[in-house]
């Protein structure tokens, strides 16, 4: 017989129990959801009154991510259904908002009940020095807290940004090893790029993984074009996130960590400088950009350029020596 109360069934307790060894982080995850959802619901109601369909959809995406972070899969699914329904109709009903509000309250009560079970004297260990730095770009506090619970350990330090402007500043100041980027970062601006534009601006600095609720094939394609090395959908367990981070970091080290063949790199740099009238830093940036585009090392790109240049030179010599000579003889 199932003795679980409706209140407790609003969240997946197995998901939360995975993090009992990190009670401080677990409390932060729960408090993030409890403190941010009232404002989200108020904004959502205002958007519906104004018939602001686009912002309502973005708020539902944010609420979906927060729900998945805490294991509230039923709430996340209701958000998805509403987003689909509201795309077909510009006038959501008051009843649909009331139903969503009831689901949110059930989730809040279940999380409060779970947090009460955590012993007051439980503490998490202070992490040791972390040689690998991850840049997490996510505007939802609950989603950030879940990623920290999944990834933060002795190996990883996590830098957090809530928008594109903060992410670029951290990338410049801290030089992280990898970025985890949400595509829905709120309204973009001149100094705070959208998720897709941020991927483009980070691509020459570090590999990036997308973590989003956006399942549209068009978004996956745009992210790949913008430079994403991986594309993950948000879920309540994020079981693929750790593995994807490890794989991308290993691949990145393999491609970027090898010392380039100095002679080939210098020759290719010189050829670009002479051909396109670039200074040395600009030529090196061009090589690095092309290497990132083709997911290979700078030395491999330099070698390709030299081989192509040598091929054209050899072809030019053949034409000059044989084809033109034959033409003169025939003339």
C-alpha positions as CSV (number, residue, x, y, z in Angstrom):
1,X,0.0,0.0,0.0
2,X,1.3,3.5,-0.9
3,X,1.5,5.5,2.3
4,X,3.1,8.6,0.7
5,X,1.1,11.7,1.2
6,X,0.0,13.9,-1.7
7,X,2.2,16.7,-0.2
8,X,5.3,14.4,-0.4
9,X,4.4,13.0,-3.8
10,X,4.8,16.5,-5.2
11,X,8.6,16.0,-5.3
12,X,10.8,13.0,-6.1
13,X,12.4,12.3,-2.7
14,X,14.9,9.9,-4.2
15,X,16.3,12.9,-6.2
16,X,16.7,14.9,-3.0
17,X,18.0,12.0,-0.9
18,X,21.0,11.7,-3.3
19,X,22.3,15.0,-1.8
20,X,21.9,14.2,1.9
21,X,25.7,14.1,2.2
22,X,25.7,17.8,1.2
23,X,23.0,19.1,3.5
24,X,24.1,22.8,3.3
25,X,23.9,22.7,-0.5
26,X,20.6,20.8,-0.3
27,X,19.1,23.5,2.0
28,X,20.3,26.2,-0.4
29,X,18.6,24.4,-3.3
30,X,15.3,24.2,-1.5
31,X,15.5,27.8,-0.2
32,X,16.2,29.0,-3.7
33,X,13.0,27.4,-5.0
34,X,10.9,28.6,-2.0
35,X,12.2,32.2,-2.2
36,X,12.0,32.7,-6.0
37,X,8.7,31.0,-7.0
38,X,6.4,33.6,-5.4
39,X,7.9,36.3,-7.5
40,X,7.8,34.1,-10.6
41,X,4.1,33.4,-10.1
42,X,3.3,37.1,-9.6
43,X,5.1,38.1,-12.7
44,X,3.4,35.3,-14.6
45,X,0.0,36.5,-13.5
46,X,0.8,40.0,-14.6
47,X,2.0,38.8,-18.0
48,X,-1.2,37.0,-18.5
49,X,-3.2,40.1,-17.6
50,X,-1.2,42.1,-20.2
51,X,-1.5,39.2,-22.7
52,X,2.3,39.3,-22.9
53,X,2.7,35.8,-24.3
54,X,6.4,35.9,-25.0
55,X,7.4,36.8,-21.4
56,X,4.9,34.4,-20.0
57,X,6.5,31.6,-22.0
58,X,10.0,32.6,-20.7
59,X,8.7,32.6,-17.2
60,X,7.3,29.2,-17.6
61,X,10.7,28.0,-19.0
62,X,12.3,29.4,-15.8
63,X,9.7,27.7,-13.5
64,X,10.2,24.5,-15.4
65,X,14.0,24.6,-14.7
66,X,13.4,25.4,-11.1
67,X,10.9,22.5,-10.7
68,X,13.3,20.0,-12.3
69,X,16.1,21.2,-10.1
70,X,14.1,20.2,-7.0
71,X,12.7,16.9,-8.4
72,X,9.2,18.4,-8.9
73,X,8.6,16.6,-12.2
74,X,4.8,16.9,-12.0
75,X,5.1,20.7,-11.7
76,X,7.6,20.8,-14.6
77,X,5.3,18.8,-16.8
78,X,2.4,21.1,-16.0
79,X,4.5,24.1,-17.0
80,X,5.4,22.5,-20.3
81,X,1.7,21.8,-21.0
82,X,0.8,25.4,-20.2
83,X,3.5,26.7,-22.5
84,X,2.2,24.5,-25.3
85,X,-1.4,25.5,-24.7
86,X,-0.6,29.2,-24.5
87,X,1.3,29.1,-27.8
88,X,-1.9,28.0,-29.4
89,X,-4.1,30.5,-27.5
90,X,-3.2,34.1,-26.5
91,X,-5.7,34.1,-23.7
92,X,-4.8,31.7,-20.9
93,X,-7.7,31.1,-18.4
94,X,-7.8,32.0,-14.8
95,X,-8.4,28.4,-14.0
96,X,-5.1,27.3,-15.6
97,X,-3.2,29.8,-13.4
98,X,-5.1,28.6,-10.3
99,X,-4.2,25.0,-11.1
100,X,-0.6,26.0,-11.6
101,X,-0.5,27.9,-8.3
102,X,-1.9,24.9,-6.5
103,X,0.8,22.7,-7.9
104,X,3.5,25.3,-6.9
105,X,2.1,25.4,-3.3
106,X,2.1,21.6,-3.1
107,X,5.7,21.5,-4.2
108,X,6.6,24.2,-1.7
109,X,5.0,22.3,1.2
110,X,6.7,19.1,0.2
111,X,10.1,20.8,0.1
112,X,9.5,22.4,3.5
113,X,8.6,19.0,4.9
114,X,11.7,17.5,3.5
115,X,13.9,20.3,4.8
116,X,12.5,19.8,8.3
117,X,13.8,16.3,8.3
118,X,17.4,17.4,7.8
119,X,19.3,17.4,11.1
120,X,20.2,20.9,12.2
121,X,23.8,19.9,13.0
122,X,24.5,18.4,9.6
123,X,27.3,20.3,7.8
124,X,29.0,19.7,4.5
125,X,32.8,19.3,4.2
126,X,34.8,22.3,3.2
127,X,36.1,21.5,-0.3
128,X,39.8,21.3,-1.0
129,X,41.6,23.3,-3.6
130,X,40.0,22.9,-7.0
131,X,42.2,23.0,-10.1
132,X,39.3,23.0,-12.6
133,X,37.0,26.1,-12.8
134,X,33.5,25.9,-14.4
135,X,31.5,29.0,-15.4
136,X,27.8,28.4,-14.8
137,X,25.6,30.9,-16.6
138,X,22.1,30.5,-15.3
139,X,19.5,33.1,-14.2
140,X,17.5,30.7,-12.0
141,X,18.7,30.2,-8.4
142,X,17.3,26.7,-8.0
143,X,18.9,25.5,-11.2
144,X,22.2,26.9,-10.1
145,X,21.9,25.2,-6.7
146,X,21.2,21.8,-8.4
147,X,24.3,22.1,-10.7
148,X,26.4,22.9,-7.7
149,X,25.1,19.8,-5.9
150,X,25.8,17.7,-8.9
151,X,29.3,19.0,-9.8
152,X,30.9,20.9,-6.9
153,X,33.6,18.7,-5.3
154,X,37.3,18.7,-4.7
155,X,38.0,18.8,-8.4
156,X,35.7,21.6,-9.5
157,X,35.2,25.2,-8.5
158,X,32.0,26.8,-9.9
159,X,31.8,30.5,-10.8
160,X,28.2,31.7,-11.2
161,X,26.8,34.3,-13.5
162,X,23.1,35.2,-13.9
163,X,23.4,36.9,-17.3
164,X,25.6,37.4,-20.2
165,X,27.3,40.5,-18.9
166,X,28.4,38.8,-15.7
167,X,29.5,35.8,-17.6
168,X,31.8,37.8,-19.9
169,X,33.3,39.7,-17.0
170,X,34.1,36.4,-15.2
171,X,35.5,34.9,-18.3
172,X,37.8,37.8,-18.7
173,X,38.9,37.9,-15.1
174,X,39.0,34.2,-14.1
175,X,39.7,32.3,-17.4
176,X,37.5,29.3,-16.6
177,X,38.1,25.9,-18.1
178,X,34.6,25.3,-19.3
179,X,31.2,27.1,-19.4
180,X,27.7,25.7,-18.8
181,X,25.2,28.0,-20.4
182,X,21.4,28.3,-20.2
183,X,19.9,29.6,-23.4
184,X,17.1,31.5,-21.6
185,X,18.9,34.3,-19.7
186,X,16.1,36.9,-19.7
187,X,15.9,39.9,-22.0
188,X,19.2,40.4,-23.9
189,X,20.9,43.8,-24.1
190,X,23.9,45.5,-25.8
191,X,26.1,44.5,-22.8
192,X,24.3,41.4,-21.8
193,X,24.1,38.9,-24.7
194,X,21.5,36.2,-25.1
195,X,22.5,32.6,-24.6
196,X,23.3,32.0,-28.3
197,X,25.3,35.2,-28.6
198,X,27.2,34.4,-25.4
199,X,28.2,31.0,-26.8
200,X,29.7,32.8,-29.8
201,X,31.6,35.2,-27.6
202,X,33.0,32.5,-25.3
203,X,33.9,30.1,-28.1
204,X,37.5,31.3,-28.4
205,X,38.1,31.3,-24.7
206,X,36.7,27.9,-23.5
207,X,34.5,25.0,-24.5
208,X,30.8,25.4,-23.6
209,X,28.0,23.0,-22.8
210,X,24.3,24.1,-23.1
211,X,22.0,23.2,-20.3
212,X,18.4,24.2,-21.1
213,X,14.7,23.2,-21.2
214,X,14.6,24.1,-24.9
215,X,14.1,20.9,-26.9
216,X,13.5,22.5,-30.3
217,X,15.7,21.1,-33.1
218,X,16.3,24.7,-34.3
219,X,17.7,25.7,-31.0
220,X,20.1,22.7,-31.0
221,X,21.2,23.6,-34.5
222,X,21.8,27.3,-33.5
223,X,23.7,26.3,-30.4
224,X,26.0,24.0,-32.5
225,X,26.6,26.8,-35.0
226,X,27.3,29.2,-32.1
227,X,30.1,26.9,-30.8
228,X,28.5,24.6,-28.2
229,X,30.4,21.4,-27.6
230,X,27.4,19.7,-25.9
231,X,23.6,20.2,-25.6
232,X,21.8,18.8,-22.5
233,X,18.2,19.1,-21.4
234,X,17.4,20.0,-17.9
235,X,16.0,17.2,-15.8
236,X,15.6,16.4,-12.1
237,X,18.7,14.3,-11.9
238,X,21.1,15.7,-14.5
239,X,22.8,12.3,-14.6
240,X,24.5,13.1,-17.9
241,X,26.0,16.4,-16.8
242,X,29.0,15.1,-14.9
243,X,29.9,12.7,-17.7
244,X,29.5,15.4,-20.4
245,X,31.7,17.8,-18.5
246,X,34.4,15.2,-18.1
247,X,34.3,14.2,-21.8
248,X,34.4,17.8,-23.0
249,X,37.2,18.7,-20.7
250,X,39.2,15.7,-21.8
251,X,38.6,16.5,-25.5
252,X,39.4,20.2,-24.9
253,X,42.7,19.3,-23.2
254,X,43.5,16.9,-26.0
255,X,42.9,19.6,-28.6
256,X,44.2,22.7,-26.9
257,X,46.7,21.4,-24.4
258,X,49.3,20.0,-26.8
259,X,52.3,22.2,-27.6
260,X,52.0,23.2,-31.2
261,X,54.7,22.4,-33.7
262,X,56.5,25.7,-33.4
263,X,58.0,25.8,-36.8
264,X,54.6,25.1,-38.6
265,X,52.8,27.6,-36.4
266,X,55.4,30.3,-37.0
267,X,55.4,29.7,-40.8
268,X,51.6,29.7,-41.0
269,X,51.4,32.8,-38.9
270,X,53.9,34.5,-41.2
271,X,52.0,33.5,-44.3
272,X,48.7,34.9,-42.9
273,X,50.5,38.1,-41.9
274,X,51.9,38.6,-45.4
275,X,48.8,37.5,-47.3
276,X,46.2,39.3,-45.3
277,X,48.3,42.2,-43.9
278,X,47.7,41.2,-40.3
279,X,49.9,41.8,-37.2
280,X,51.1,38.7,-35.3
281,X,48.4,38.7,-32.6
282,X,45.6,39.0,-35.2
283,X,47.1,36.1,-37.2
284,X,47.3,33.9,-34.1
285,X,43.7,34.7,-33.2
286,X,42.6,33.8,-36.7
287,X,44.4,30.4,-36.4
288,X,42.9,29.8,-32.9
289,X,39.4,30.7,-34.2
290,X,39.6,28.4,-37.2
291,X,40.9,25.6,-34.9
292,X,37.9,26.0,-32.6
293,X,35.6,26.0,-35.6
294,X,37.0,22.7,-36.9
295,X,37.5,21.2,-33.3
296,X,41.2,20.6,-33.9
297,X,44.5,22.0,-32.6
298,X,46.1,25.2,-33.7
299,X,49.1,23.2,-34.9
300,X,46.9,21.0,-37.1
301,X,45.3,24.1,-38.7
302,X,48.8,25.6,-39.2
303,X,49.9,22.3,-40.9
304,X,46.8,22.4,-43.2
305,X,47.5,25.9,-44.2
306,X,51.1,25.2,-45.0
307,X,50.2,22.0,-47.0
308,X,47.5,24.0,-48.9
309,X,50.1,26.8,-49.6
310,X,52.7,24.2,-50.7
311,X,50.1,22.6,-53.0
312,X,49.2,25.9,-54.7
313,X,52.9,26.8,-55.0
314,X,53.7,23.4,-56.6
315,X,50.7,23.8,-59.0
316,X,51.9,27.3,-59.9
317,X,55.4,26.1,-60.7
318,X,54.0,23.3,-62.9
319,X,51.8,25.7,-64.8
320,X,54.7,28.1,-65.3
321,X,57.2,25.5,-66.3
322,X,55.1,23.1,-68.3
323,X,51.8,24.5,-69.4
324,X,53.1,28.0,-70.4
325,X,56.2,26.5,-71.9
326,X,54.1,24.2,-74.1
327,X,51.9,27.1,-75.1
328,X,55.0,29.1,-76.2
329,X,56.4,26.2,-78.2
330,X,53.1,25.7,-80.0
331,X,53.0,29.4,-80.7
